Amino acid sequence: MTLTAQEMKVKLGTPAYLKGGSSTMRVAVTIVDARMSYGQVNYQVEPVTGQGTAWVTPASLEFIAGC
């Protein structure tokens, strides 16, 4: 998936759920940054409550419909 900088910028501030691997756990996050790494899009997310950030792939995110 190749996106332009403008297309990646559109996702900034978007709420999503970070999926927890093989578990059913989901954590509410906000997308704070985006980058291309080795031809793949990565999003930096921070939890809605709590602290810290993480770079994740789009496959690990579930975007919240209507937002």
Secondary structure, 3 states (H helix, E strand, C coil): CCCCHHHHHCCCCCEEEEECCCCCCEEEEEEEEEEEECCEEEEEEEECCCCCCEEECHHHEEECCCC
